[in-house]
Amino acid sequence: MAYDEGLAERIRDVFDNRPYVFERKMFGGLGWMVHGNMAAAVLGQGGAMVRVARDDYEDLLAEDGAEPMVMGGRTVTGWIRLGDDICASDVDLRTWIDRGIAFAETLPRK
């Protein structure tokens, strides 16, 4: 399944043409890199994920619509899969993508 182009466009809008952000096709989806660190992605199997600080992971996971990101049968701590309700709401989607951007901006540049 190809990634959701409409969702990708809505996520792209949140990044607001920042000059240090670029997109990269990966794993059947599309990821957004902030200074070379992935901040968010639209997934090939549907939905999206965002990168968060490991210290904030459990608290954020408790929010409505936040799900653990599972890849290859393993839960990937520091990444949260956004449920359908989050992806359907422009406000909620923006909140989560902004969290991914804010965290990626704290990482060393690559």
C-alpha positions as CSV (number, residue, x, y, z in Angstrom):
1,M,0.0,0.0,0.0
2,A,1.3,3.4,-0.9
3,Y,1.3,6.2,1.8
4,D,-1.6,8.6,2.0
5,E,-0.8,11.6,-0.2
6,G,-3.4,13.7,1.5
7,L,-2.0,13.0,5.0
8,A,1.5,13.7,3.6
9,E,0.4,17.1,2.3
10,R,-1.2,18.0,5.6
11,I,2.0,17.0,7.5
12,R,4.1,18.9,4.9
13,D,2.1,22.0,5.7
14,V,3.1,21.8,9.4
15,F,6.8,21.9,8.5
16,D,6.0,25.3,6.8
17,N,8.9,25.3,4.3
18,R,11.6,25.4,7.0
19,P,14.9,25.5,5.1
20,Y,16.5,22.8,7.3
21,V,13.8,20.2,6.7
22,F,13.8,17.7,3.8
23,E,11.7,14.8,2.9
24,R,12.9,11.3,2.2
25,K,11.1,8.3,0.9
26,M,11.7,5.3,3.1
27,F,10.1,2.0,3.9
28,G,7.1,2.6,1.6
29,G,6.4,5.9,3.3
30,L,7.7,9.4,3.5
31,G,9.8,10.8,6.4
32,W,10.6,14.4,7.3
33,M,14.1,15.1,8.5
34,V,15.0,18.1,10.7
35,H,18.7,18.9,10.4
36,G,19.2,15.2,9.3
37,N,17.2,13.6,12.1
38,M,13.8,12.1,11.4
39,A,11.0,13.9,13.2
40,A,7.8,12.4,11.6
41,A,6.7,10.1,8.9
42,V,3.6,9.1,7.0
43,L,3.6,5.3,6.9
44,G,3.2,3.1,3.8
45,Q,0.7,0.9,5.7
46,G,-1.4,3.9,6.7
47,G,-1.2,6.5,9.4
48,A,1.8,8.5,10.7
49,M,4.4,8.4,13.5
50,V,6.3,11.0,15.3
51,R,9.6,11.0,17.2
52,V,9.5,12.0,20.9
53,A,11.9,12.2,23.8
54,R,12.3,8.8,25.6
55,D,11.7,10.6,28.9
56,D,8.3,11.8,27.6
57,Y,7.3,8.6,25.8
58,E,5.2,7.0,28.5
59,D,3.3,10.2,29.3
60,L,2.6,10.9,25.6
61,L,1.6,7.3,25.0
62,A,-1.2,7.8,27.6
63,E,-2.9,10.5,25.4
64,D,-5.9,9.6,23.4
65,G,-5.0,8.2,19.9
66,A,-1.4,7.7,20.7
67,E,-0.2,4.1,20.1
68,P,3.2,2.3,20.5
69,M,5.1,2.1,17.2
70,V,5.8,-1.5,16.4
71,M,8.3,-2.4,13.7
72,G,9.4,-5.9,13.0
73,G,7.5,-7.2,16.0
74,R,9.4,-4.8,18.4
75,T,8.0,-1.7,20.1
76,V,10.2,1.2,19.2
77,T,10.6,3.5,22.2
78,G,10.8,7.1,21.3
79,W,8.3,6.8,18.4
80,I,4.6,7.1,18.6
81,R,2.1,5.9,16.0
82,L,-0.7,8.4,15.6
83,G,-4.2,6.8,15.6
84,D,-6.8,7.6,13.0
85,D,-8.5,10.1,15.2
86,I,-5.3,12.2,15.5
87,C,-4.6,11.9,11.8
88,A,-8.2,13.0,11.0
89,S,-8.0,16.2,13.0
90,D,-5.9,19.1,11.7
91,V,-5.4,20.5,15.2
92,D,-4.4,17.2,16.8
93,L,-2.1,16.3,13.8
94,R,-0.4,19.7,14.0
95,T,0.1,19.3,17.8
96,W,1.8,15.9,17.4
97,I,3.9,16.9,14.4
98,D,5.1,20.1,16.3
99,R,6.2,17.7,19.1
100,G,8.2,15.7,16.6
101,I,9.8,18.9,15.2
102,A,10.6,20.3,18.7
103,F,12.3,17.0,19.7
104,A,14.3,16.6,16.5
105,E,15.5,20.2,16.8
106,T,17.2,19.3,20.1
107,L,19.3,16.6,18.5
108,P,22.8,17.1,17.1
109,R,22.8,18.0,13.4
110,K,23.8,15.3,11.0
